[in-house]
Amino acid sequence: MNLEWLGYLAAVLTTLAFVPQAVKTIRSRDTSGISLGMYVVFIVGIVCWFCYGIVLGSWPMILANAVTFVLAAVILVLKLRHG
């Protein structure tokens, strides 16, 4: 098995696991159960993984973290606006 495909599988699964919570939060605008500090740290971590993926030239890592960053950033903005 090509290791690149393993990376794509991992990227798809971890990103898809995050999508239902992101969609629910975006639709409801309810961020009361979300920790602001956790989301800030989470987004910094995603940016680090994204940069690491660029350095390695790993498209699975780059794409997965780009998608997750957008979703997490939207949730963070909602948290900042709606508390």
trRosetta pair geometry for C-beta under 8 A, 3 or more apart (Angstrom, degrees):
i j d omega theta_ij theta_ji phi_ij phi_ji
1 5 6.2 -108 178 66 91 122
1 6 6.4 88 133 -50 120 102
2 5 4.7 87 75 1 92 104
2 6 7.5 -161 100 -6 52 83
3 6 5.1 -47 -154 31 47 118
3 7 6.6 53 148 -21 69 99
4 7 5.5 -51 -157 33 36 116
4 8 6.6 37 147 -18 66 101
4 59 7.9 35 -161 46 108 99
4 60 6.9 166 -171 -19 66 121
5 8 5.4 -47 -147 35 38 113
5 9 6.3 42 151 -21 66 102
6 9 5.7 -51 -148 35 32 113
6 10 6.4 32 153 -17 64 106
7 10 5.8 -54 -145 38 30 110
7 11 6.1 31 155 -20 64 109
7 58 6.2 -115 -172 -169 155 111
7 60 3.6 158 135 47 99 154
7 61 6.6 -57 -173 -38 119 80
8 11 5.6 -55 -144 38 30 113
8 12 6.2 29 158 -18 65 107
8 59 7.9 3 -83 96 92 93
8 60 4.5 -126 -77 -100 51 121
9 12 6.0 -56 -146 37 27 108
9 13 6.3 21 159 -14 63 111
10 13 6.0 -60 -145 40 27 108
10 14 6.1 16 164 -10 66 112
10 60 6.9 75 62 156 88 136
10 64 7.8 -45 108 -67 72 167
11 14 6.4 -61 -141 41 23 101
11 15 6.0 16 163 -12 62 115
11 60 4.0 -160 -20 179 143 91
11 61 6.6 -130 -89 -75 122 33
11 63 6.3 68 167 77 146 95
11 64 3.3 -133 -158 -55 97 135
12 15 6.1 -64 -143 43 23 106
12 16 5.9 21 161 -17 64 114
12 64 7.3 -107 -52 -96 33 110
13 16 5.9 -58 -140 40 25 108
13 17 6.3 32 157 -27 62 106
14 17 5.6 -48 -148 28 31 117
14 18 7.0 28 154 -17 60 105
14 64 6.4 55 72 -174 105 135
14 68 7.6 -23 123 -73 95 140
15 18 5.9 -61 -159 34 35 110
15 19 6.8 49 146 -40 66 99
15 64 4.7 -137 -49 -147 122 85
15 67 5.3 43 -151 87 135 128
15 68 5.5 -120 -116 -59 85 97
16 19 5.4 -38 -149 8 40 121
17 20 7.9 -54 -176 20 31 97
18 21 6.2 -70 -167 46 48 106
18 22 5.8 44 146 -23 81 115
18 68 5.8 61 63 -124 163 96
18 71 6.3 129 129 97 117 149
18 72 7.6 -41 177 -60 139 92
19 22 5.6 -62 -143 40 31 112
19 23 6.0 30 162 -21 70 106
19 71 6.9 -105 -104 -116 57 160
20 23 5.8 -54 -143 36 29 110
20 24 6.3 30 158 -19 64 107
21 24 5.7 -54 -146 37 31 112
21 25 6.2 27 157 -16 65 109
22 25 5.9 -59 -147 39 28 108
22 26 6.1 26 157 -18 66 110
22 71 4.1 -23 -139 -176 157 118
22 72 7.4 -81 -103 -66 119 47
22 74 7.2 78 -167 68 105 116
22 75 6.0 -102 -129 -51 78 122
23 26 5.8 -57 -142 39 28 109
23 27 6.1 25 159 -16 65 110
24 27 6.1 -60 -146 39 25 107
24 28 6.0 2 166 0 64 116
25 28 6.3 -66 -135 49 24 96
25 29 7.6 83 169 -89 55 14
25 30 6.8 -114 -135 65 61 63
25 31 6.3 65 -160 -87 109 75
25 34 7.0 54 -127 -51 138 140
25 75 5.2 33 111 -119 145 105
25 78 6.6 154 151 78 100 154
26 29 7.5 15 -174 -70 24 55
26 74 6.0 9 -98 131 113 128
26 75 7.0 -85 -64 -80 79 74
26 78 7.0 -154 -108 -46 54 153
29 78 5.9 -145 -141 -158 66 122
29 82 5.6 146 168 -64 95 171
30 33 7.3 33 139 11 97 93
30 82 7.8 -108 -109 128 24 141
31 34 4.6 -57 -168 33 77 123
31 75 7.0 145 -109 -173 115 78
31 78 5.3 159 -48 119 135 98
31 79 4.2 -158 171 -96 153 69
31 82 5.6 121 25 82 114 108
31 83 7.0 165 78 97 108 28
32 83 7.5 28 -93 115 68 74
34 38 7.3 -130 -180 63 69 116
34 39 6.3 35 165 -42 111 126
34 75 6.8 -147 -149 167 165 112
34 79 5.5 -102 93 -98 128 124
35 38 3.7 73 83 6 114 112
35 39 6.7 171 90 -11 62 81
36 39 6.0 -61 -152 38 30 107
36 40 6.4 31 154 -20 66 106
36 76 7.9 95 -142 -141 67 78
36 79 5.6 168 -98 150 80 133
36 80 7.6 99 -127 -75 114 67
37 40 5.8 -55 -148 35 32 111
37 41 6.3 26 157 -12 66 108
38 41 5.9 -60 -149 42 29 107
38 42 5.9 35 152 -25 66 110
39 42 5.2 -49 -139 36 33 118
39 43 6.3 33 160 -19 65 103
39 72 6.5 176 -157 -174 90 95
39 75 6.4 -137 -133 107 138 106
39 76 4.8 173 147 -93 130 92
39 79 6.2 147 35 15 162 161
40 43 6.1 -56 -149 36 27 107
40 44 6.6 27 152 -17 62 106
40 76 7.1 112 -74 -131 57 128
41 44 5.7 -54 -149 37 33 112
41 45 6.3 35 151 -20 65 106
42 45 5.7 -58 -154 37 29 113
42 46 6.4 30 150 -21 65 104
42 72 5.9 -139 117 -154 116 143
43 46 5.4 -48 -145 34 36 114
43 47 6.4 38 154 -20 65 102
43 69 6.7 90 -143 -136 81 74
43 72 5.2 -179 -85 125 88 127
43 73 6.4 97 -122 -77 131 72
43 76 6.2 -12 -45 -49 144 151
44 47 5.7 -53 -151 35 32 112
44 48 6.5 35 149 -20 64 104
45 48 5.5 -53 -150 34 34 113
45 49 6.4 32 153 -16 67 103
46 49 5.7 -53 -148 38 33 109
46 50 6.2 38 151 -23 65 106
46 65 5.2 163 -171 -158 81 93
46 68 5.4 -145 -132 104 132 110
46 69 4.8 169 135 -82 134 82
46 72 6.2 160 -11 39 159 153
47 50 5.5 -52 -147 35 31 117
47 51 6.4 31 154 -17 65 104
47 65 7.8 154 -83 167 20 122
47 69 6.7 91 -71 -111 66 127
48 51 5.8 -55 -148 37 30 109
48 52 6.2 32 152 -19 65 108
49 52 5.5 -54 -145 39 32 114
49 53 6.3 38 153 -23 64 104
49 61 6.2 -132 164 -173 90 101
49 65 4.7 -171 99 -97 106 144
50 53 5.6 -54 -152 33 29 114
50 54 6.7 31 149 -20 63 101
50 61 7.4 174 -111 144 34 84
50 62 6.3 77 -150 -130 69 53
50 65 3.9 -156 -74 117 82 135
50 66 6.3 108 -122 -62 121 64
50 69 6.5 3 -54 -45 143 138
51 54 5.5 -49 -152 31 36 113
51 55 6.5 37 150 -19 66 102
52 55 5.6 -51 -150 34 34 113
52 56 6.3 21 155 -7 66 109
52 58 8.0 -9 121 35 74 123
52 61 6.8 -80 94 156 87 145
53 56 5.9 -62 -144 47 30 103
53 57 7.9 -130 165 42 56 6
53 58 4.5 -99 -148 67 77 96
53 59 7.7 125 175 -79 113 9
53 60 7.7 -133 -139 78 125 53
53 61 3.0 -165 -104 107 119 111
53 62 4.1 -172 129 -59 130 65
53 65 6.1 179 1 21 144 134
54 57 7.4 26 -176 -75 30 39
54 62 6.1 95 -68 -99 64 112
56 61 6.8 46 62 42 126 148
58 61 4.0 43 104 19 118 115
58 62 6.3 160 90 -17 62 87
59 62 5.4 -55 -137 40 35 113
59 63 5.9 29 167 -16 70 109
60 63 6.3 -60 -142 40 24 104
60 64 6.0 18 165 -14 63 114
61 64 6.2 -57 -138 40 23 107
61 65 6.1 11 167 -7 61 116
62 65 6.5 -72 -149 44 19 101
62 66 6.2 21 157 -23 62 112
63 66 5.7 -55 -145 33 28 113
63 67 6.5 23 160 -14 64 105
64 67 6.1 -59 -153 38 28 106
64 68 6.2 21 155 -13 65 113
65 68 5.5 -52 -135 44 35 110
65 69 5.9 46 158 -29 66 104
66 69 5.7 -51 -147 31 26 115
66 70 6.8 26 154 -19 60 102
67 70 6.0 -55 -155 31 32 109
67 71 6.6 24 153 -11 65 107
68 71 5.8 -58 -148 41 34 109
68 72 5.9 28 157 -14 69 112
69 72 5.9 -61 -140 44 26 106
69 73 5.9 28 160 -23 65 111
70 73 5.9 -56 -143 35 25 111
70 74 6.6 28 156 -21 61 104
71 74 5.9 -54 -153 31 30 111
71 75 6.7 26 151 -14 63 106
72 75 5.6 -55 -150 39 35 112
72 76 6.2 39 151 -22 67 105
73 76 5.4 -50 -144 36 34 114
73 77 6.4 37 154 -20 65 102
74 77 5.8 -53 -151 35 31 111
74 78 6.5 32 150 -17 63 104
75 78 5.6 -53 -150 37 34 113
75 79 6.3 38 150 -22 66 104
76 79 5.5 -51 -148 34 33 114
76 80 6.4 31 153 -17 64 105
77 80 5.7 -54 -148 37 32 110
77 81 6.2 24 156 -13 66 110
78 81 5.8 -62 -143 43 30 106
78 82 5.6 -17 175 21 70 116
79 82 6.9 -70 -120 56 18 80
79 83 7.2 37 -177 -136 53 9
80 83 8.0 15 -169 -70 14 44
